[in-house]
Amino acid sequence: MISITFERPYYNQTGRYLPCLLYVMLPVITVLILAGCAVGPDYARVEPDGPTEWHTQLQGGLTPGLPEPETLAHWWNVLNDEELSSLEERAVEGNLDLKSARARIRESRALRGISKANLFPTLDASASATNYGSSENSSSTNENKLYSAGFDAGWELDVFGGVRRSVEAAQADLEATQEDLYDVMVSLLAEVALNYVEVRTFQTALTVTESNIKSQEETYELNRSRYQAGIINELAVQQSLYNLERTRSLIPALETGLEAAKNRLAVLLGENPGAVHGELAERKPIPIPPVTVAVGVPAETMRRRPDIRRAERNLAAQTCPQEIF
C-alpha cells in the first residue's frame, strides 16, 4: 500500500498561497523510478551462433537436410515395422516414468495458476446461521434464528512487478518441466526400439545357429560313416563333433538374452515381465533403416536436445523472480 501525505501549505512573504509541489511529486516520482528497476532486467533468450554445416563429410547415406517435424516425432515409422510402432505407442501410454513426468507438468500448471491469481482481485464470502431459544426453566417457548453473511473484496496493485515476475518464473518452470517430459520420452522411445531390435537380433541369431547345428550334425554323421569305412581317421570325426557341441553351447546364451530383452520391453511398456512373450514369439527379421537419413546441421541437432532446452528454461526461471527488494 502506498500513501501520499500532503504537508501543511505555507505562504511566502507576500502572503500568497504556494502548495508544496515538491512534497507532492517526490513520492510519486520515487515510486515510478523504483517500479521500473525493482524487478531487475528482462530475461533475454540466448541464441548462440552455431556452425551451419558439418566439419567432416557425412558418410553412409546421412544428409545435412532438416528432417520433417512429423517424421522426427515418429522416427520409428521409417523402419516400416508394425510391431515396433505398436510397442512405441503402448510405451507412451503405459510407461510409469512418463506418467510421473506428466504429473509434474500438472503440478507446474497448478503453481503457475496460483502465481497468476495474484494479479486479480480476491473475493471472500462467509455466511452463518444460529438457532437459539429460551431455557427449559423459562415459561417462554419462543425460538429465534439469526442469519449473517459477509462479503469482502481486495486487490493489491502489482506496482513493483514482483507478481508479474513470479508468473514469468512459473511459466518458465512449466516449460522446463515439459522439457523433462520430452527428455524422458526420447530416452523411452529409443530404449523400446533398441530392445525390440535386440529381440529380433537374438531371434535371427537363434535361427542361424539352429541352421548351423543341423548342417554340423550332417557333417558329423558323414564323417563318422567315412571313418567306419576307413576313408578318414578319427581326428576328423572328433573335430566335427567338437564344432557341433560348441555351436550347441550357444543356444542357452541366446535364449537367455532373448528372454531378457522381451522382459525389458514389457517393463518399458509398464507391464509385468512376460507380458509381450506371446506377441513376439514369431521370429521376424531385424528392421532395416532407410538408405538415406536427414540428420540436419550440428546447431539444429543441439536445439533438438530436451536437456539443453530444459537448462535454458531453468535459467529463465531463475532470472525472472530476481528483485532488488
C-alpha positions in Angstrom: 0.0 0.0 0.0 1.4 3.4 -0.9 0.2 6.6 0.8 1.0 10.2 -0.1 0.8 12.8 2.7 0.2 16.4 1.9 2.1 18.7 4.2 0.6 21.9 5.6 0.7 24.7 3.0 2.8 27.7 3.7 2.8 31.4 2.4 5.6 33.4 1.0 6.5 36.9 2.1 3.7 38.4 0.0 1.1 36.2 1.7 0.2 34.2 -1.4 -0.6 30.5 -1.1 2.0 28.2 -2.6 1.3 24.5 -2.5 4.3 22.4 -1.8 4.6 20.6 -5.2 7.8 19.1 -4.2 6.3 17.3 -1.3 3.5 16.0 -3.5 5.5 14.9 -6.6 8.6 13.4 -4.8 6.8 10.3 -3.6 5.2 9.7 -7.0 8.5 10.1 -8.8 10.2 7.8 -6.4 7.5 5.1 -6.9 7.8 5.4 -10.7 11.6 5.0 -10.6 11.5 2.1 -8.2 8.8 0.4 -10.2 10.9 0.5 -13.3 14.0 -1.1 -11.6 12.7 -3.1 -8.7 12.2 -6.3 -10.7 15.6 -6.2 -12.5 16.3 -6.6 -16.2 14.2 -8.6 -18.6 15.4 -12.1 -19.4 16.9 -12.4 -22.9 17.0 -15.8 -24.6 20.5 -16.9 -25.5 20.8 -17.6 -29.3 24.4 -18.8 -29.9 25.8 -18.8 -33.4 26.4 -22.4 -34.2 28.1 -23.9 -37.2 25.9 -24.1 -40.3 27.5 -27.3 -41.6 29.4 -30.4 -40.5 33.2 -30.0 -40.4 33.5 -33.6 -41.7 32.0 -35.3 -44.7 28.8 -37.3 -43.8 29.0 -41.0 -44.6 26.6 -43.9 -45.0 23.6 -42.1 -46.5 23.5 -39.3 -44.0 22.4 -35.9 -45.4 22.6 -32.4 -43.8 19.0 -31.6 -44.7 16.5 -30.9 -41.9 14.0 -33.8 -41.2 10.3 -33.0 -41.3 8.8 -32.4 -37.8 6.3 -35.2 -38.2 8.9 -37.6 -39.4 11.1 -36.7 -36.4 8.3 -37.1 -33.9 7.6 -40.6 -35.2 11.0 -41.6 -36.4 10.4 -45.3 -35.8 7.9 -45.4 -38.6 10.7 -45.2 -41.2 11.6 -48.8 -40.2 8.3 -50.0 -41.5 7.7 -52.4 -38.7 4.1 -52.5 -37.4 5.0 -54.4 -34.3 7.6 -51.8 -33.3 5.1 -49.0 -34.0 2.6 -50.7 -31.7 5.1 -51.1 -28.9 6.1 -47.4 -29.1 2.5 -46.2 -28.9 1.8 -48.5 -25.9 5.0 -47.3 -24.2 3.9 -43.7 -24.4 0.6 -44.6 -22.8 1.7 -47.0 -20.1 5.3 -46.2 -19.0 5.5 -45.2 -15.4 8.2 -42.6 -15.8 6.1 -40.8 -18.4 3.1 -40.8 -16.1 5.3 -39.3 -13.3 6.6 -36.6 -15.7 3.0 -35.8 -16.8 2.1 -35.5 -13.1 4.9 -33.0 -12.6 3.6 -31.0 -15.5 0.1 -30.8 -14.0 1.7 -29.7 -10.7 3.7 -26.9 -12.5 0.5 -25.8 -14.3 -1.3 -25.5 -10.9 1.6 -23.5 -9.5 1.5 -21.2 -12.4 -2.2 -20.7 -11.9 -1.6 -19.8 -8.2 1.0 -17.2 -9.2 -1.2 -15.8 -11.9 -4.2 -15.5 -9.5 -2.3 -12.8 -7.5 -2.7 -10.4 -10.4 -6.5 -10.4 -9.9 -8.8 -9.2 -7.1 -9.6 -11.6 -4.3 -13.1 -12.2 -3.1 -14.0 -13.6 0.4 -17.5 -14.6 1.4 -18.9 -16.0 4.6 -22.3 -17.0 6.0 -23.6 -18.4 9.3 -26.9 -19.3 10.9 -27.7 -19.5 14.6 -30.7 -21.1 16.2 -31.4 -20.1 19.8 -34.4 -20.2 22.2 -35.4 -19.8 25.8 -34.1 -22.1 28.5 -36.1 -25.0 29.9 -36.9 -23.1 33.2 -38.4 -20.2 31.3 -42.1 -20.0 30.6 -41.4 -18.7 27.1 -41.1 -21.2 24.3 -40.0 -18.8 21.6 -37.3 -19.9 19.2 -35.2 -17.4 17.2 -32.9 -17.8 14.2 -30.1 -15.4 13.3 -28.6 -15.3 9.9 -25.5 -13.4 8.9 -23.5 -13.1 5.8 -20.3 -11.2 4.9 -18.5 -10.3 1.7 -15.0 -8.9 1.3 -13.0 -8.0 -1.8 -9.5 -6.8 -2.2 -7.0 -6.0 -4.9 -3.3 -5.3 -4.4 -1.7 -3.4 -7.2 1.5 -5.0 -8.6 3.4 -1.7 -8.5 6.9 -3.2 -8.4 6.2 -6.0 -10.8 7.0 -8.8 -8.4 3.9 -10.8 -9.2 4.4 -10.5 -12.9 8.0 -11.7 -12.5 6.7 -14.7 -10.4 4.2 -15.5 -13.1 7.1 -15.4 -15.7 9.2 -17.7 -13.5 6.3 -20.1 -13.0 5.8 -20.2 -16.8 9.5 -20.9 -17.3 9.3 -23.7 -14.7 6.4 -25.2 -16.5 8.2 -25.2 -19.8 11.3 -26.8 -18.1 9.0 -29.5 -16.8 7.6 -30.1 -20.2 11.2 -30.5 -21.5 11.7 -33.1 -18.7 8.8 -35.0 -20.2 10.3 -34.8 -23.7 13.6 -35.9 -22.3 12.0 -39.0 -20.7 10.1 -39.7 -23.9 13.2 -39.5 -26.1 15.0 -42.0 -23.9 12.0 -44.2 -23.6 11.3 -44.5 -27.3 15.0 -45.1 -28.0 15.1 -47.9 -25.4 11.9 -49.5 -26.8 13.4 -49.6 -30.3 16.8 -50.8 -29.0 15.3 -53.7 -27.1 13.0 -54.6 -29.9 16.0 -54.7 -32.3 17.8 -56.9 -29.7 14.8 -59.3 -29.7 14.9 -59.6 -33.5 18.7 -59.9 -33.4 18.6 -62.8 -30.9 15.8 -64.5 -32.9 17.9 -64.2 -36.1 20.9 -65.5 -34.3 19.0 -68.4 -33.0 17.7 -69.2 -36.5 21.2 -69.1 -37.9 22.6 -71.1 -35.0 20.0 -73.8 -35.3 20.6 -74.0 -39.1 24.4 -74.4 -38.4 23.7 -77.1 -35.9 21.6 -79.0 -38.4 24.5 -78.7 -41.0 27.1 -79.7 -38.5 25.1 -82.8 -37.4 25.0 -83.9 -41.0 28.7 -83.3 -41.3 29.4 -85.3 -38.1 27.3 -88.2 -39.3 29.0 -88.2 -42.7 32.5 -88.1 -41.1 31.5 -91.0 -38.8 30.4 -93.1 -41.7 33.6 -92.3 -43.6 35.7 -93.2 -40.6 33.9 -96.5 -40.2 34.6 -97.2 -43.9 38.2 -96.4 -43.2 38.3 -93.4 -45.5 39.3 -90.8 -42.8 41.0 -91.0 -39.4 39.3 -90.5 -36.0 40.7 -86.9 -35.7 38.4 -85.6 -38.3 35.4 -87.2 -36.6 36.3 -85.7 -33.2 36.9 -82.3 -34.8 33.4 -82.3 -36.4 31.9 -83.4 -33.1 33.7 -80.5 -31.3 32.3 -78.0 -33.8 28.8 -79.4 -33.3 28.9 -79.2 -29.5 30.5 -75.7 -29.5 27.6 -74.5 -31.7 25.0 -76.1 -29.5 26.5 -74.4 -26.4 25.5 -71.0 -27.9 21.8 -71.8 -27.7 21.3 -71.2 -23.9 23.0 -67.8 -24.0 21.0 -66.7 -27.0 17.7 -67.9 -25.4 18.6 -66.1 -22.1 19.4 -62.9 -24.0 16.1 -63.1 -25.9 14.1 -63.6 -22.7 15.8 -60.7 -21.0 15.1 -58.4 -24.0 11.5 -59.3 -24.0 11.2 -58.7 -20.3 12.8 -55.3 -20.6 10.3 -54.4 -23.3 7.4 -55.4 -21.0 8.8 -53.2 -18.2 9.2 -50.3 -20.6 5.6 -50.7 -21.5 4.6 -50.5 -17.9 3.6 -54.2 -17.8 4.8 -57.3 -15.9 7.7 -59.3 -17.3 6.5 -61.9 -19.7 3.6 -59.8 -21.0 4.9 -59.5 -24.5 6.3 -63.0 -25.0 3.3 -64.2 -26.8 3.1 -61.5 -29.4 6.9 -61.6 -30.0 7.1 -65.4 -30.2 7.1 -65.4 -34.0 10.6 -64.8 -35.4 10.8 -61.9 -37.7 13.8 -60.2 -39.4 15.7 -57.2 -38.0 14.2 -53.9 -39.0 16.2 -52.2 -41.7 16.7 -48.4 -41.7 16.2 -46.4 -44.9 19.1 -45.8 -47.2 19.1 -42.0 -46.7 18.7 -40.3 -43.3 18.4 -36.5 -42.8 20.4 -35.5 -39.7 20.4 -31.7 -40.1 23.3 -29.5 -39.1 25.1 -29.5 -35.7 23.3 -26.4 -34.3 19.9 -27.8 -35.1 20.8 -31.2 -33.7 21.7 -29.5 -30.4 18.5 -27.5 -30.3 16.5 -30.7 -30.6 18.0 -32.0 -27.3 15.5 -31.6 -24.5 18.1 -31.4 -21.8 19.7 -28.3 -23.4 16.3 -26.7 -23.8 15.4 -27.5 -20.2 18.6 -25.9 -18.9 17.7 -22.7 -20.8 14.2 -22.7 -19.3 15.7 -23.2 -15.8 18.0 -20.2 -16.4 14.9 -18.2 -17.4 13.1 -19.3 -14.2 16.0 -18.3 -12.0 16.3 -14.9 -13.8 12.7 -13.8 -13.8 12.0 -13.6 -10.0 15.1 -11.6 -9.1 14.1 -8.4 -7.3 16.1 -5.7 -5.6 13.8 -5.7 -2.5 
